[in-house]
Amino acid sequence: DLYVQDLVGGADEDLKLTTRVVTEFAWHSLFIRNLLIRPEAAELEHFVPDMTIIDLPSFRADPARHGTRTGTVIA
């Protein structure tokens, strides 16, 4: 299961950053939901994210394949 939310970073209309957040764990989803601003239902009709955050803590990179030093990746 994955948890997907459309949220907004920043309260200023000129500077806000619309963000789609995908998490693997429900408690990570709850954390980001409290950190960012939930848009009104009407705003979600035409929501286009400026950025996407993907949080998959169980993912392990293969250093030979992905060019990383370890299996942990923050990209």
Buried (B, 14 or more C-beta within 10 A) or exposed (E): EEBEBBBBBEEEEEEBEBBBBBBBBEEBBEBBBEEBEEBEEEEEEEEEBEEEBEBEEEEEBEEEEEEBEEEEEEE
